[in-house]
Amino acid sequence: MSENNSQVLDQVLESRGQLMSEIHKVIVGQHEVVEQIMTALFAGGHCLITGAPGLAKTLLVKSIGDLFDLAFHRIQFTPDLMPADITGTEVLDEGPDGRRLKFVPGPVFANIVLADEINRTPPKTQAALLEAMQEKQVSAGGKTHPLPLPFFVLATQNPVEMEGTYPLPEAQLDRFFFNVVMDYLPEDDEVQVIRQTTGAGLPRIQALFKGAHLMDIQRVVRDVPVSDDLMRFAVRLAAASRPGSESAPDFIRQFVSWGAGTRAPQCLVLGAKARALIQGRVHVTREDLFALAHPVLRHRILLNYRAEAEAMTVDSIIDRLLKEVALPS
């Protein structure tokens, strides 16, 4: 590890507690959700978040933007939203040199973009955002416009109301690093939220890092060592989720129509490296892989009609997979 990377590593290890305490100034509870989103941010991946309305998803993402002094934009996806409404468009500009076309950037030009209810908009608009996520650029009028770095998308889906939606196809779901599930708070935490939000106002979050520092952290994450045994476990876990694989257990062949691809172990290992830093370690353990198996796999495993008929869930399938696949020593 280079001297510069070592300095960044020391800075992260020293400030990791302060990072979490600043976030929890305004976000009550949801510790696992916060950790998973921070892990994806450190790893440089995008998140799909599934949760009912009113669970402070927007506040959480904006708070992370404030923590890293990043530009934040929120896009409310609707059925009439067009690709240019997201990426930007060219307008005729009257200047001293006459009329010319000028590109006006859309809301996707930010460091953190909250794509609210992404499944409410038609596929062509979804594809415009997903292209920006993958390529980190926008094409308009025959020109390429790079997006500001770092670039992080948090897309939300409402699991309650699916009528009139456009579900993301499997190939596009696979582009998301994690699928984070956000649930309701326990009673004591919810009372604290009511007390905090009906009082004098939320406390302000202190910016601890700049955007350039976050990119340094993402580079350091890739230097975190991981053993070959743990990498092999990640690969075996993904392979066991595929019905056509020789290593697939019987329940996978019975209830799963499509399993996780190679991007799943990539995300699992890279996410484990980022989680290790957040936990204050400079090496990956089995617990890191187990902690991230659900957000990595739950949007990459598709259940068949038999699983739906027997009320099986993706999370229960992942639980059984973790018990079936041989653990690294």
C-alpha positions as a printed NumPy array, in Angstrom:
array([[  0.   ,   0.   ,   0.   ],
       [  1.373,   3.411,  -0.966],
       [  2.112,   6.105,   1.604],
       [ -0.829,   8.221,   0.4  ],
       [ -3.207,   5.264,   0.69 ],
       [ -1.881,   4.533,   4.169],
       [ -2.681,   8.091,   5.245],
       [ -6.224,   7.822,   3.863],
       [ -6.641,   4.471,   5.623],
       [ -5.529,   5.935,   8.963],
       [ -7.93 ,   8.843,   8.491],
       [-10.882,   6.511,   7.819],
       [-10.092,   4.262,  10.781],
       [ -9.802,   7.272,  13.093],
       [-12.993,   8.989,  11.915],
       [-15.29 ,   5.996,  11.3  ],
       [-16.997,   6.408,  14.689],
       [-17.551,  10.104,  14.07 ],
       [-18.996,   9.317,  10.615],
       [-21.704,   7.147,  12.134],
       [-22.401,   9.474,  15.048],
       [-22.905,  12.425,  12.671],
       [-25.381,  10.43 ,  10.565],
       [-27.316,   9.348,  13.653],
       [-27.723,  12.954,  14.723],
       [-30.656,  13.068,  12.302],
       [-31.295,   9.385,  11.449],
       [-32.775,   7.414,  14.35 ],
       [-32.121,   3.675,  14.331],
       [-31.769,   1.959,  10.918],
       [-28.169,   1.04 ,  11.831],
       [-27.968,  -1.839,   9.37 ],
       [-29.408,   0.273,   6.54 ],
       [-26.96 ,   3.119,   7.233],
       [-24.037,   0.702,   7.313],
       [-25.054,  -0.928,   4.031],
       [-25.458,   2.387,   2.219],
       [-22.137,   3.654,   3.599],
       [-20.542,   0.377,   2.511],
       [-21.841,   0.821,  -1.038],
       [-20.625,   4.424,  -1.055],
       [-17.13 ,   3.388,   0.067],
       [-17.105,   0.644,  -2.57 ],
       [-18.283,   2.996,  -5.328],
       [-21.556,   1.158,  -6.051],
       [-25.188,   2.2  ,  -6.477],
       [-28.065,   1.108,  -4.238],
       [-31.646,   0.079,  -4.817],
       [-33.651,   0.649,  -1.66 ],
       [-37.007,  -0.982,  -0.998],
       [-39.217,   0.543,   1.656],
       [-42.59 ,   2.087,   2.355],
       [-43.068,   5.872,   2.111],
       [-42.168,   8.025,   5.102],
       [-39.124,   6.093,   6.34 ],
       [-36.675,   9.015,   5.892],
       [-34.997,   7.661,   2.76 ],
       [-34.526,  11.162,   1.329],
       [-33.235,  12.512,   4.632],
       [-30.759,   9.634,   4.926],
       [-29.292,  10.175,   1.468],
       [-29.139,  13.953,   1.894],
       [-27.429,  13.504,   5.275],
       [-24.742,  11.322,   3.684],
       [-24.255,  14.02 ,   1.049],
       [-23.806,  16.627,   3.796],
       [-21.369,  14.351,   5.612],
       [-19.095,  14.203,   2.562],
       [-19.877,  17.742,   1.321],
       [-21.419,  16.339,  -1.881],
       [-24.002,  17.85 ,  -4.241],
       [-27.39 ,  16.147,  -3.785],
       [-30.342,  16.058,  -6.21 ],
       [-33.669,  14.275,  -5.841],
       [-35.657,  13.152,  -8.892],
       [-39.299,  12.164,  -8.471],
       [-39.982,   9.557, -11.158],
       [-43.418,   9.764, -12.786],
       [-45.016,   8.083, -15.853],
       [-44.614,  11.242, -17.965],
       [-40.926,  11.802, -17.158],
       [-38.723,  11.864, -20.274],
       [-34.983,  10.976, -20.524],
       [-34.067,  14.624, -21.204],
       [-35.78 ,  15.618, -17.937],
       [-33.066,  13.627, -16.164],
       [-29.971,  13.962, -18.301],
       [-30.495,  17.503, -19.604],
       [-31.194,  18.975, -23.017],
       [-29.861,  21.412, -25.591],
       [-31.469,  24.846, -25.837],
       [-30.986,  27.691, -28.289],
       [-28.864,  30.333, -26.587],
       [-28.636,  33.954, -27.762],
       [-25.086,  35.186, -27.133],
       [-22.698,  37.898, -28.378],
       [-21.571,  35.542, -31.154],
       [-25.115,  34.821, -32.286],
       [-27.385,  31.881, -31.701],
       [-25.97 ,  28.505, -30.79 ],
       [-27.07 ,  25.333, -29.068],
       [-26.149,  25.155, -25.396],
       [-26.393,  22.053, -23.198],
       [-28.303,  22.577, -19.962],
       [-27.428,  19.795, -17.477],
       [-30.264,  17.88 , -15.852],
       [-30.596,  16.801, -12.212],
       [-28.453,  13.699, -12.811],
       [-25.439,  16.034, -12.723],
       [-24.804,  15.702,  -8.984],
       [-22.625,  13.589,  -6.722],
       [-25.575,  11.854,  -5.05 ],
       [-28.844,  11.337,  -6.93 ],
       [-31.965,  10.021,  -5.231],
       [-34.141,   8.391,  -7.903],
       [-37.438,   8.264,  -6.051],
       [-39.767,   5.427,  -7.157],
       [-37.725,   4.469, -10.203],
       [-40.307,   1.856, -11.213],
       [-42.938,   4.589, -11.756],
       [-41.336,   5.79 , -15.005],
       [-41.228,   4.09 , -18.44 ],
       [-38.264,   1.884, -19.451],
       [-36.64 ,   4.462, -21.753],
       [-36.357,   6.935, -18.868],
       [-35.083,   4.203, -16.535],
       [-32.483,   3.297, -19.158],
       [-31.255,   6.91 , -19.349],
       [-30.465,   6.882, -15.638],
       [-28.945,   3.403, -15.721],
       [-26.674,   4.42 , -18.609],
       [-25.415,   7.335, -16.52 ],
       [-24.826,   4.948, -13.605],
       [-22.746,   2.572, -15.686],
       [-20.829,   4.967, -17.944],
       [-20.604,   7.993, -15.59 ],
       [-21.479,  10.204, -18.548],
       [-24.405,  11.604, -20.55 ],
       [-24.639,  11.834, -24.345],
       [-26.652,  14.67 , -25.891],
       [-26.5  ,  16.272, -29.328],
       [-23.65 ,  14.052, -30.411],
       [-21.465,  15.155, -27.482],
       [-20.449,  13.351, -24.306],
       [-20.745,  15.159, -20.993],
       [-18.935,  13.549, -18.018],
       [-20.789,  13.397, -14.727],
       [-19.236,  14.848, -11.563],
       [-17.251,  12.359,  -9.525],
       [-17.867,  10.691,  -7.17 ],
       [-21.271,   9.662,  -8.534],
       [-23.732,   7.628,  -6.476],
       [-27.363,   6.728,  -7.253],
       [-29.877,   5.588,  -4.667],
       [-33.049,   4.392,  -6.394],
       [-36.151,   3.628,  -4.332],
       [-39.079,   1.299,  -4.906],
       [-42.339,   1.188,  -2.978],
       [-43.147,  -2.486,  -2.261],
       [-46.757,  -1.75 ,  -1.309],
       [-48.281,  -0.455,  -4.547],
       [-47.147,  -2.153,  -7.764],
       [-50.12 ,  -1.259, -10.004],
       [-49.16 ,   0.987, -12.911],
       [-45.426,   0.462, -12.426],
       [-42.654,  -0.588, -14.798],
       [-40.556,  -3.196, -12.926],
       [-36.85 ,  -3.063, -13.698],
       [-35.707,  -6.005, -15.869],
       [-33.182,  -8.464, -14.469],
       [-30.227,  -7.075, -16.442],
       [-30.841,  -3.585, -15.063],
       [-31.379,  -4.798, -11.508],
       [-27.97 ,  -6.462, -11.694],
       [-26.356,  -3.032, -12.156],
       [-27.192,  -2.119,  -8.579],
       [-24.528,  -2.974,  -6.013],
       [-26.992,  -3.602,  -3.162],
       [-30.728,  -3.967,  -2.695],
       [-31.276,  -2.497,   0.771],
       [-34.55 ,  -3.168,   2.588],
       [-35.73 ,  -0.385,   4.903],
       [-38.366,  -1.398,   7.452],
       [-40.399,   0.388,  10.113],
       [-38.692,   1.424,  13.338],
       [-39.256,  -0.127,  16.77 ],
       [-41.598,   1.808,  19.049],
       [-38.885,   3.523,  21.137],
       [-37.026,   4.697,  18.007],
       [-40.257,   5.935,  16.432],
       [-41.08 ,   7.93 ,  19.567],
       [-37.637,   9.51 ,  19.348],
       [-38.282,  10.422,  15.691],
       [-41.575,  12.104,  16.6  ],
       [-39.917,  13.994,  19.452],
       [-37.056,  15.1  ,  17.202],
       [-39.111,  16.117,  14.163],
       [-41.81 ,  18.006,  16.092],
       [-39.338,  19.966,  18.179],
       [-37.08 ,  22.92 ,  17.465],
       [-35.513,  21.307,  14.383],
       [-32.963,  18.751,  13.292],
       [-29.32 ,  19.265,  14.223],
       [-26.874,  20.102,  11.468],
       [-24.424,  17.52 ,  10.183],
       [-20.771,  18.476,  10.134],
       [-19.008,  17.774,   6.828],
       [-16.054,  15.495,   7.58 ],
       [-14.783,  14.754,   4.072],
       [-14.721,  16.318,   0.623],
       [-15.705,  14.482,  -2.547],
       [-12.036,  13.991,  -3.433],
       [-11.5  ,  12.276,  -0.065],
       [-14.327,   9.853,  -0.825],
       [-12.655,   8.895,  -4.1  ],
       [ -9.435,   8.29 ,  -2.159],
       [-11.378,   6.024,   0.221],
       [-12.845,   4.08 ,  -2.718],
       [ -9.316,   3.514,  -4.008],
       [ -8.069,   2.359,  -0.59 ],
       [-10.98 ,  -0.09 ,  -0.27 ],
       [ -9.614,  -2.051,  -3.221],
       [ -6.298,  -2.487,  -1.393],
       [ -7.917,  -4.263,   1.571],
       [ -6.675,  -7.892,   1.498],
       [ -9.062, -10.833,   1.249],
       [ -8.083, -14.497,   1.356],
       [ -8.526, -16.872,  -1.567],
       [-10.792, -19.043,   0.617],
       [-13.211, -16.17 ,   1.166],
       [-13.201, -15.286,  -2.543],
       [-13.906, -18.911,  -3.385],
       [-16.777, -18.941,  -0.872],
       [-18.316, -15.88 ,  -2.567],
       [-18.077, -17.578,  -5.962],
       [-19.566, -20.844,  -4.634],
       [-22.412, -18.976,  -2.977],
       [-23.391, -17.312,  -6.266],
       [-22.959, -20.557,  -8.228],
       [-25.183, -22.441,  -5.774],
       [-28.018, -19.986,  -6.498],
       [-28.177, -21.024, -10.181],
       [-30.715, -23.796, -10.9  ],
       [-28.592, -25.18 , -13.742],
       [-25.408, -25.438, -11.686],
       [-24.126, -28.815, -10.511],
       [-23.582, -27.349,  -7.043],
       [-27.166, -26.051,  -6.726],
       [-29.1  , -27.613,  -3.818],
       [-32.456, -29.245,  -4.494],
       [-34.457, -26.324,  -3.091],
       [-32.778, -23.972,  -5.594],
       [-33.829, -26.189,  -8.509],
       [-37.305, -26.336,  -7.017],
       [-37.946, -22.657,  -6.237],
       [-35.516, -20.512,  -8.299],
       [-35.897, -19.656, -11.977],
       [-32.734, -17.54 , -12.309],
       [-29.658, -17.241, -10.106],
       [-26.944, -14.679,  -9.466],
       [-24.307, -13.933, -12.098],
       [-20.609, -13.124, -11.764],
       [-21.326,  -9.552, -10.69 ],
       [-22.725, -10.923,  -7.401],
       [-19.402, -12.294,  -6.012],
       [-17.665,  -9.171,  -7.315],
       [-20.016,  -6.97 ,  -5.293],
       [-19.863,  -9.311,  -2.3  ],
       [-16.065,  -9.254,  -2.083],
       [-15.723,  -5.515,  -2.779],
       [-18.517,  -4.719,  -0.321],
       [-16.842,  -6.923,   2.306],
       [-13.646,  -4.917,   1.891],
       [-15.53 ,  -1.656,   2.445],
       [-17.412,  -3.071,   5.441],
       [-14.146,  -4.2  ,   7.002],
       [-12.919,  -0.578,   6.998],
       [-16.198,   0.668,   8.46 ],
       [-15.828,  -1.931,  11.219],
       [-12.278,  -0.721,  11.917],
       [-10.421,  -3.658,  10.344],
       [ -7.959,  -3.889,   7.478],
       [ -8.832,  -7.45 ,   6.485],
       [-12.02 ,  -9.253,   5.42 ],
       [-13.661, -11.912,   7.579],
       [-16.446, -14.437,   7.055],
       [-18.797, -12.172,   9.009],
       [-18.393,  -9.444,   6.361],
       [-19.532, -11.819,   3.613],
       [-22.446, -13.118,   5.698],
       [-23.576,  -9.594,   6.611],
       [-23.74 ,  -8.521,   2.947],
       [-25.086, -11.707,   1.356],
       [-28.714, -10.55 ,   1.515],
       [-28.329,  -7.047,   0.   ],
       [-26.062,  -8.473,  -2.714],
       [-28.217, -11.452,  -3.694],
       [-31.845, -10.484,  -3.032],
       [-32.274,  -8.637,  -6.362],
       [-30.219, -11.161,  -8.329],
       [-32.208, -14.308,  -7.479],
       [-35.585, -14.684,  -9.189],
       [-38.141, -17.064,  -7.707],
       [-40.524, -19.135,  -9.806],
       [-44.277, -19.595,  -9.534],
       [-43.893, -22.57 ,  -7.169],
       [-42.   , -20.414,  -4.651],
       [-44.712, -17.749,  -4.849],
       [-47.413, -20.385,  -4.344],
       [-45.672, -21.611,  -1.19 ],
       [-45.065, -18.05 ,   0.083],
       [-41.284, -18.39 ,  -0.146],
       [-39.2  , -15.206,  -0.026],
       [-35.821, -14.421,  -1.553],
       [-34.385, -13.726,   1.903],
       [-35.428, -17.159,   3.149],
       [-33.76 , -18.751,   0.104],
       [-30.545, -16.832,   0.864],
       [-30.7  , -17.987,   4.504],
       [-30.837, -21.602,   3.332],
       [-28.019, -21.016,   0.847],
       [-25.74 , -19.674,   3.585],
       [-26.321, -22.888,   5.532],
       [-25.78 , -25.143,   2.51 ],
       [-22.563, -23.722,   1.011],
       [-19.39 , -24.974,   2.671],
       [-17.828, -22.353,   4.923],
       [-14.188, -21.328,   4.469],
       [-11.902, -22.553,   7.235]])
